[in-house]
Amino acid sequence: MSKKIFVPALALVGCLSLGSCIGDEPLNAECDIEQVSLSVPDAESIFYHEYDTMQVVSSAVDSVGFLIRYDKSVGQLPLTLKVTEGAQAYILSDGEFVPFRNGQLVDFSEEQIREFRIVSQDGKWARMYKINIVHDVAPEREHFFMNVTFDHFGLNSTGKYHVWYGAEENSISYDQWATGNPGFNLSKSSAKVEEYPTVGVAEGGVDGGPYVKLETRDTGAFGRMVNMRLAAGNLFIGTFDVANALKDAMAATRFGLPFKHKPIKVTGWYKFKAGEQFQNRQGQKVDRMDLPDIYCVMYRNQDSEGNQVLLYGDDVLSSKAIVGLARITGVVETDEWTQFEMAVEYNQELDDNLLENNGYSMTLSMASSIEGASFEGAPGSIFCVDNVVIECEY
Amino acid sequence: MKKIAFLFLACFALLSATAQEDKWKEWGPTSPSQAGFLVRAGYTLGGTTPLPLPDEIRSINEFSPKGGATVGLDVYKMFGRRWGISAGWHFFYEGFHTGADVKNYKMSLTQEGNTMSGYFTGTDITNTDMWGMTMPVLITFRFAPRWNVSFGPYFSTYFKRSFKGEVYDNKDGVGYLRVDTPTGEKINIDHSNPATYDFHDDMRNWNGGIELLFDWKVARHFNAFASLDWGLSNIWDKGFEAVDFRMYPLYATVGVAYRY
């Protein structure tokens, strides 16, 4: 019996029984900016809300933009970054990264983009971030049509799926469209671009050009592992927080962005084909025909205590904050482009002062399965949408 | 008088040597051919463990062997008083349950051609069961009349095996995967909707290792024994990446044997 083997063997038995072989804790490998805040006295005069000076940064995001009033400007502001424990932040200054300390004055004048590099505690990983402060567009109090042509899409940073840009005519000023594609990417890494639930199609729209194709897709083995067996194609104004895609899918869809106009009517074109078999969340067959959904919601984005209000998957159609709502009805299966029209019904008058001060948010949302947010629907349901127009009274 | 005393002492020494000689004989093989067999039955405890424990494993909160069993037959042959060999054929069931807190635990899951990989921080629960057959070939050294120690290689094959588990948040509510690298998207996972896994398809259906066995002869036909089986081959198939480190079975057995 060799001592060489016998000694570790005994040590192992010790390990298993006592758990005494736990090594030193590895240093943190993550290097995120988790939160960015600006110190601004009288914030509401430059920004719209007090809370506009602080942003929680999603792990998937590497650029942070703050929005100030169109007629205001900023210079040097004290900046505070909350980074992963133990990580070190550096700021690009005169062509090189120098250590950044919280509270340091950072020049944000002229909408300049400031670059940061965060290095993990273990020194092995780093992330680059961009932070800037941009001006809002000047409000225009005139009747107008916001045309959503779905013409502006491209591949995401990893080249896996389509993303849409806010380059619509008369659009709100920053990236506005979100989809659940980042969530689907987790479950079906092998999917090709055109196999995602939300896909931009270059030709064949109602005017011959691009349109958006939403299709309810099976999420495969990984989807079953987390009891999310299907993913409806969706496209909406807002953000998709992939961090919560598994934990709380309803909270992952954050609807709406501030909007300075009063939508009154939404029109557009669609084609629809229901998938063959409707299933519930457990994957059991249900005798029901699948239907798509489109709605437009206008809501008050701040509560009486000044806290930000966001609508999520579970309250976007039921929240008390909703002031106006339009929802499609009477969808039929059709392979011809068919027009729809829906009026925005208001439960109160909009406050013009609030409207000008970004006090309302608007979302337009469409999905290939009406119960898709609850992972119910019929895989194979296809909903194509093109040339949506949001008509605004002013 | 002195002579008598000397004679007495000499007789005594002779007698005790004879007694010692008798003990080796009395507790030796029961058959004149110095060969025989043992029928063993034992209770098995143990688990499958990475060796050494990687630093990514921060604590083992639960470790409860489910309690296995083994029954089998050994044949042996002694060459003289001290040395011998044996070969066995044992059937076993082994299982364990562990719960560990991990930090930046590299993992990669592949299901139906889709891969999800990254670094997980949180709680990992594992349940394993293995049914199989093991064949040890041991050299025996009899270091006292009633004590044998045996040592040698073994080879196991599994009829059925499972390696299932789930990952979710730890007691501080921290449970997330960083996709692909520690800078990738952060996906929160909690106990209300854990991510489950089943790696049985990725396990080898054999294992080789070494066995150390102590036998104590309680009665002429009855032994008590304790053994340690230490697997030296990784339990995972080549190319399996879900778990970033090799894991080895390590099982201890205590039991009784009928000796002939």
HADDOCK unambig.tbl for C-alpha pairs under 7 A between the chains (distance, minus, plus):
assign (segid A and resid 1 and name CA) (segid B and resid 151 and name CA) 6.89 0.50 0.50
assign (segid A and resid 19 and name CA) (segid B and resid 60 and name CA) 6.43 0.50 0.50
assign (segid A and resid 21 and name CA) (segid B and resid 53 and name CA) 6.67 0.50 0.50
assign (segid A and resid 22 and name CA) (segid B and resid 53 and name CA) 6.63 0.50 0.50
assign (segid A and resid 22 and name CA) (segid B and resid 55 and name CA) 6.64 0.50 0.50
assign (segid A and resid 22 and name CA) (segid B and resid 57 and name CA) 6.93 0.50 0.50
assign (segid A and resid 22 and name CA) (segid B and resid 58 and name CA) 6.31 0.50 0.50
assign (segid A and resid 22 and name CA) (segid B and resid 59 and name CA) 6.61 0.50 0.50
assign (segid A and resid 23 and name CA) (segid B and resid 54 and name CA) 6.97 0.50 0.50
assign (segid A and resid 23 and name CA) (segid B and resid 55 and name CA) 4.77 0.50 0.50
assign (segid A and resid 24 and name CA) (segid B and resid 55 and name CA) 6.08 0.50 0.50
assign (segid A and resid 25 and name CA) (segid B and resid 55 and name CA) 6.16 0.50 0.50
assign (segid A and resid 25 and name CA) (segid B and resid 58 and name CA) 6.70 0.50 0.50
assign (segid A and resid 26 and name CA) (segid B and resid 55 and name CA) 6.30 0.50 0.50
assign (segid A and resid 26 and name CA) (segid B and resid 56 and name CA) 6.66 0.50 0.50
assign (segid A and resid 29 and name CA) (segid B and resid 182 and name CA) 5.95 0.50 0.50
assign (segid A and resid 30 and name CA) (segid B and resid 182 and name CA) 5.20 0.50 0.50
assign (segid A and resid 30 and name CA) (segid B and resid 183 and name CA) 6.03 0.50 0.50
assign (segid A and resid 31 and name CA) (segid B and resid 183 and name CA) 6.69 0.50 0.50
assign (segid A and resid 59 and name CA) (segid B and resid 185 and name CA) 5.29 0.50 0.50
assign (segid A and resid 59 and name CA) (segid B and resid 186 and name CA) 5.59 0.50 0.50
assign (segid A and resid 60 and name CA) (segid B and resid 185 and name CA) 4.94 0.50 0.50
assign (segid A and resid 127 and name CA) (segid B and resid 183 and name CA) 6.83 0.50 0.50
assign (segid A and resid 186 and name CA) (segid B and resid 116 and name CA) 6.52 0.50 0.50
assign (segid A and resid 188 and name CA) (segid B and resid 114 and name CA) 5.57 0.50 0.50
assign (segid A and resid 189 and name CA) (segid B and resid 114 and name CA) 5.28 0.50 0.50
assign (segid A and resid 189 and name CA) (segid B and resid 115 and name CA) 5.96 0.50 0.50
assign (segid A and resid 190 and name CA) (segid B and resid 113 and name CA) 6.90 0.50 0.50
assign (segid A and resid 190 and name CA) (segid B and resid 114 and name CA) 5.35 0.50 0.50
assign (segid A and resid 221 and name CA) (segid B and resid 111 and name CA) 5.91 0.50 0.50
assign (segid A and resid 221 and name CA) (segid B and resid 112 and name CA) 6.61 0.50 0.50
assign (segid A and resid 222 and name CA) (segid B and resid 111 and name CA) 6.93 0.50 0.50
assign (segid A and resid 225 and name CA) (segid B and resid 195 and name CA) 5.69 0.50 0.50
assign (segid A and resid 225 and name CA) (segid B and resid 196 and name CA) 5.52 0.50 0.50
assign (segid A and resid 226 and name CA) (segid B and resid 193 and name CA) 6.17 0.50 0.50
assign (segid A and resid 226 and name CA) (segid B and resid 194 and name CA) 6.49 0.50 0.50
assign (segid A and resid 226 and name CA) (segid B and resid 195 and name CA) 5.43 0.50 0.50
assign (segid A and resid 242 and name CA) (segid B and resid 187 and name CA) 6.57 0.50 0.50
assign (segid A and resid 243 and name CA) (segid B and resid 185 and name CA) 6.99 0.50 0.50
assign (segid A and resid 243 and name CA) (segid B and resid 186 and name CA) 5.22 0.50 0.50
assign (segid A and resid 243 and name CA) (segid B and resid 187 and name CA) 4.12 0.50 0.50
assign (segid A and resid 243 and name CA) (segid B and resid 188 and name CA) 5.44 0.50 0.50
assign (segid A and resid 244 and name CA) (segid B and resid 187 and name CA) 6.35 0.50 0.50
assign (segid A and resid 244 and name CA) (segid B and resid 188 and name CA) 5.82 0.50 0.50
assign (segid A and resid 246 and name CA) (segid B and resid 188 and name CA) 6.66 0.50 0.50
assign (segid A and resid 246 and name CA) (segid B and resid 189 and name CA) 6.26 0.50 0.50
assign (segid A and resid 247 and name CA) (segid B and resid 188 and name CA) 5.69 0.50 0.50
assign (segid A and resid 247 and name CA) (segid B and resid 189 and name CA) 5.11 0.50 0.50
assign (segid A and resid 247 and name CA) (segid B and resid 190 and name CA) 5.90 0.50 0.50
assign (segid A and resid 247 and name CA) (segid B and resid 193 and name CA) 6.31 0.50 0.50
